[in-house]
Amino acid sequence: MYENDTIAAISTPAAVGGIGMVRISGENAFEIADQVFCSVSGKKVVETGGYRGLYGKLRDGQGEIDEAVTFVYHAPKSYTGENVVELCCHGGLYLVKRTLRACIAAGARLAQPGEFTKRAFLNGKMGLTEAEAVMDLISAQGSHSAQAALSAREGAVYRKIHGVADQLLALSAGLAAWTDYPDEDIEEVSQENLTEALSKVCGDMNQILKEYDTGKILREGVDTVIVGRPNVGKSTLMNLLSGTQKSIVTQIPGTTRDIVEDTIQLGDVILNLADTAGLRETDDPVEKVGVELANRRLDTSYLILAVFDSSEELSQEDKEILEKIKDRPVIGIINKSDLQRRMDVEYIRQRVPKVVEISAASGEGTEALSAALLDLLSISKVDTSAGIIANERQRACVMEALSVVNQGLQALKAGETLDAVGVCIDAAIDSLLSLTGEKATEAVVEQVFARFCVGK
């Protein structure tokens, strides 16, 4: 990839829309734009000041393409830090593709995935964590995940990580000064104070890792399984939450035999939801396979929605399910609240921390289920503006930093020299600065931007 090339790409979705945009970035962006765009005023793009728009027509070797509005941004005051032109025409796929081909024919190179944002990073317009937050903003599916990504885009993750790195830098500087200049009047670094300071750093990093788990749920959703004995309303609940007829609903026990899956959003929580066969002993060979699949999904899912029929007394199968799911993240769903209750709900409440009563048939109780989910997953307590690390790369950097700091603590306890502890502290600093991009290798940078969409 040649970083000084002028690049172009379609920056709107590959679908029909009101507006389609082709973005050009690089040293020759204005000259290339003038080859494909002619303003009605006759003014050239190269003559236009930054943050200005021109109305005119797009053209190529075959003739006129479409009318368009062209926006001009001068380096360094643009998204990429380079000269940038955005050609906005009607959003037909043919029109934007033809416009892009005209730009390529005029001398631009087709941009690689994420290359616009990569150039913004390389030109100092944003840090690596801010760049990664761009894709999280694009893919956000709820207000919590969008707020977390926006905060990261504005530097919240960078500030949080640097807060930890700065503590380590101060310790490293103190160690170096005390070791290298023993005759100077420098405060002695005691084992007790160093142990206390490193322990605090470990606590801060453990909190960052804990928040990551919740952040991952916000971004990617939580693997969730609906379980219960036959005919308690699991499939009706699946259809309610998905908003469509995903599962067949009948009064015949054992109707659901395969796993039915969908990704749904309940409030601000994304659920990767699976409806399963009713859990019971059966001689039916097909239903038996379905029950085995249900048990496997139960073992691998993080969250369990355990459904019970309030219009019937608790059966032995219900009690066996409660025993199977104890000590797991569970919401007990007392279904058919519109019917006369015969169930001992207190028996369930004693074994499942979160219990909600709903009518899957009418939709009553959905808001209570959403609130219970937020509370159980601790999402309602998350401060999304504080900066949540966003991906496995960032998590691995914090894990590595935490590991070497713990090694430093062990070295202190073992009575090793402070030089050995200093090596661990410096290694932790490198890991954290790799996270922010200040010490990231070229391979790491390539890996980050490889997951971006073309045009961003």
N, C-alpha and C positions, 0 to 999 in steps of 0.2 A: 504494500500500500504506500503511495506517495503522498506524504502529508501536505505538500505544497500544491497538489492538483486542485483545480476547481471542480467541485462535486455537485451533483444534482440528484434529486429523488422526489418521488411523490410523498407528501407528508400528511395526506388525509387517507382515511380508510379505503381499502379496495372494494368500494361499494358505491352504488348510485346515491348522490346527495345533492343538496342545493349548491354547494361550493366544493371545488377540488383545488388543491394547492400543490404546486411544484416549487421546491426550495432549491436555490443555488447558493453555494458558499465557496469563497476562495478569492484569490487575487484578481482573477479575470471575470468575476461574477457579473459586473456591470456591462462589460463588453459583450459577453455571451447573451445577456438579457436583451441588449439592443439589437442582436441579430434575429431574435424571435418575437420581439414586442415593438409595436409602433404606437406611440401615444397620439391621441386626437389633437393635442396641442402642438405636436411636433417636437416636444422636448425629449431629449435623450435621457436614458437612465444614468449615464455617466455624468450628466450635467445636473442631476437632481440631488438635493441635500438629503441628509439622513432623516429617517422618520417621516418620509413623505410618500404619498401615493399618486400614481398616474393611471388615468383611464385610457384604454385603447384597444388594439386588436393584436391577437397572437397569429403568427404565420410560420409556415415552413416552406420547403421547396415546392410543395404541391399547391400552395395558396393559403388562404385565410383559414385559421382553425376555429377561433371563437373570440368573442369580446372578453376583456379581462381587466382586472385592477392589479397593478403591480406596486408592491411596497418595497422601499429601498432602505437599507441599514448600512451605515458606514462603520468600518473597523475603527476602534475596537468596541464600539457601542452596539454590539449585536449579540445574538445568542451564542454564536461560535467564536466571537472575537475577531472575525474576518468580515470582509465585504459580503453582504447577504442580500439576495433578492428573492421575494416571494411572489410567484405568478399565480393569481387566483382567477380561475375561470369557472364555468358551470361544471357541476360535479358528475358529469357522465364519464364512465370509465374510458370510453374511446377518446374523449377530449383530453383528459389529463395524461393518458398514455402517449397520445400523439404530441402533446406539449413537451413531455419528458424526452421523447425521441428527438424533437427539434433541438432541445438544449444539448443533448449528447452530440448531435450532428454539428452543433455550433462550437464544440470544443470541450464541453464538460465531461467528466467521468461519472458513471453511475456510482452513487455512494454505497459504501458497505453498511451492514447493520450497525446502528449506533454511531456512525461516523460523525454526524453533526455534533452530538453530545461529547464524543471523544475529543473533537477539536476544541470544544468549549473547555474541557478539562485541561488539555495540553496548553491552551492559551491562557490558563489561569482564571477563567470565568467562573469556575466552580471546583470544589474538591471532589474526591472520588466518592465519598458517601453521598454528597449532594447529587452527583451524576447518577448513582444507583437509584436514588429516590425518584428520579424522573420516570423510570419504568414502573416503579411501585405506584406512582400517581396515576399513570395511564391505566394500570390494571386494577386499581382500587374498586372494590365492589360494595363498600359501605362507608358511612361517615367516619367511623373510628379509624379504619385503614387509610382513608383519604387524609384525615387529619395527621396521622402518624407520618405518612409519606410527605405531606406538605411541610411538616416541622423538620423532617430530615432534609428536605430540599432547601430549607432556609438555614441549615447548619446546626440543628439541635444535636444530631448524633456526633458531628465533629466536635462540638463544644463539650459534650459529655465525655467522649473518649479522651480528648485533650486534657480534661480535668484530671483524669487518672494519670495520664502520661506526664503531666506537669508535676504531680506528686513524686513520681519516680525520678524525673529529671532533677528535682531538688535534692532527693536522697543521693542520687549519683554524684551530683556536684559536691555535696557535703562530704561524701566518702572520699572523692578524689582530692579535694582540698586538704582534708585532714591527713590523708596518706602521703601525699606528695610534698606537703610543706609542714613537716612535724615541728619545725622551729618557730613557726609563726603562731600568733595568738589566735588560734582557731578552736572553736568549741569542739571538745572530744565527742566522737560518735560512740555512744554507749550501746551495748547489745540490747539493753532493755528498751531504749528509745527506738532503735532500728526495728526491733521485733514489733513494737506497737504500731509503728508507721507502716510496715509491710503488711501487718494483719489488717489494718484499715483498708489498704489498697485491695487486698484479697476480698474483703467484704464488699467493696464498691463493685468489683468485677463480678462477683457472684450475683449481686443484685441486677447488674446489666444482663447477665445470662438468664436469670429468672424472668426478666421482662421480655426477653427474646421469645420464650415459649408462648407467651400470650400474644405477642406481636405476630408470630407465625400463624396463630389461629385467626387473627384479624385478616391477614393477607390471603392465606391458602384455605381457610376453613378447617373444620374439625371432622374427622372420620366418625360417623355416628351410625349406630345400628338400632333398629326398632325390633324389640323382642317381646315375647309373650306367648302364652298358650294359644291354640287355635280359637278363632272367632271372638277375640277380645276387642277387635277394631284396629289392628295394626295397619292393614291395607287402607282402611278409611282414613286413618291418620296420615299415611303416606300421600294419599290423594289430596287431602286438605292442605298439607304443607307445600306440596309441589304445585298446587293450583291446577292440576290436570288429572286425567284418569290414567295414572301410571300403573296401578295395581288393580287386578280384578277383585271385585267385592261380591261375595255371595254368602248365604247363610250356611253353606256346606263347609264343615271343618276341613282344613287341609287344602283349601283352594290354592293358596300361594305355595309353590313348591320350589321355585327358583328365587334367586336374589334379584330384587328390582331396585335399581339405583337412580339417583338424581342428585344434582347440586342445587340447593335451594337457599334462599336468604330469609332468615327469620329475625326481623328487627335489623340489628347491625351484626348479626352472627351468620356466617356462611356454614352450612352443614352439608358435608358430603354424605348423603343419606342413603341407607340401605334398608329396604323392607325385606323381612326374612320369613321363612316358613315357621308355623307355630311349633313351639318346642314341646314335644310329647313323645312318648313311646308309641311306635306304630309298626304294623306288619306290612304295610303297603311299601313295596320296594322303591317306588318313585318318590313318595313322600319321605321315606327314610333318608334318601340322598339329600333332599331339601333340608331336613333337620340337621344333617351332618354339616352342610354348607352354612346353615345358620349358626351352629356352634363355633365353626371356624371364624366366621365374621365377628361373632361376639368376642372371641379371644383377641382379635387384632384391632378392633375399633377402640378409639379413645373414650368416646361418650356413648352412653347407653340410655335409650328411651324405653323403659320397661312399662308395658301397657297391661292394665288389669281392668276387668269388667265389673263395674260397681254394682250392676244389677244381679250379680250372682255371688254366692259365698266363695271365699278363697278355697281353691282346690289344692290338692297335693302338688300338682304341677306348678301352680303359682308359688307355693312355698319353696319348691326346689329351685325355681328361677331366682327367687329372692336370696337364697343361700348361695347360688352360683355367682351372683353379681355383687355380693357384699364387698365393701372396701374398694369399689370401683367408682369412677365419676358417673353417677346415675341420677336421672330424674324419673321418679315414679309417676306415671300418668294414670289417674283414675278416670277411665273413660265411661261414656254413657251416663253423664251426670244428669241428663234429661229424664232418665228412668228412675224408678224407685230403688233406693239403695238397699242392698242386702249384704254388702261386703263389710268386713271389719277393717276399716281404713287405718285405725290406730296400729294394727299389726304391721302394716306396711310402713307407716311413719316411724316406727321404732327401728326399722332396718334400712330405710332409705332417707337420707337427710333432706332431699328436695322432693316434695310431692305437690302436684297440681291436679285439679279436677277439671275435666273438659268434656265436651261433647264433640267428638270428631265428626259426627254426622252434621251438626249445625254450625260448627266452627266456634262455639262458645268456649272461652278459656284460652284462646290462642295467645292473647296478650300476657296472661299469667305465665304461660309456658315460655314466652320470649324473655320475660323478666327473670324467670328462674335460670334460664340459660346464661344470661349475662352475669348473674350473681355466682353461679357455680363455676363458670370459667374465669371469674374475677375480672371480666372485661370492664364492668362498670367502675372498677377502682383504678383502671389504668389511666395515667396521665399521658395522653398521646402527644402532648406538646413538649414533653421532657426529653424526647429523643430515644427511640427504640431501634436497636440494631436490626438490620432488615433481611439478612440472608446468611447462608452457610459460610460464605467467605468471611464476613465480618465476625460471625460467631467463632470460627476457627482461629482468627487472630486473637480474640479475647481469651479463648481457651488456652492458646499457646502462652500468652502473657501470664495468665493465672498459674499455669503449670510451672513456669520458670521462677515466678515469685515464690511459689510454695517450695521450690527447690532451694531458693535463697534462705527461706525460713528454716528449712531442715539443716542447711549448712551452718546457720547461726547456732542452732541447738546442739549440733555436733562439735562445735568449737573450732570450725574451720576459719581460715583467715578472712578478713573483710574484703580482700581482693576477690575471693571466690564469690562472695555475696554480690559484689559490684558487677561481676560478669553476668550474673542472673538478672540483676536490675536492668543492665544495658540491653540484654536480650529481650526483656519484656517491653522496654521502650521501643525497640525496633519493630516488634510485633504490632504494637498499637499504632505506630506511625505508618506501618504498612496498611493498616485498616483505613486510615484517613487518606492514604495516597501519597503522603510525604516521603515514604521510602518504598513505595510499591515498585516491583520489577515490571519490565515491559510485558512479561508473560501474564502477570496478574492483571495489568491494564487491558490486555487483549481479551482475557477471559471475562472481565466485567462487561465490556461492550459487545461481546459476541451474542449476548442474550437479548440485545435491543432489537426493536423492529427497524426495518429500513425506513429512512425518512426522519428518524429521530436521533 
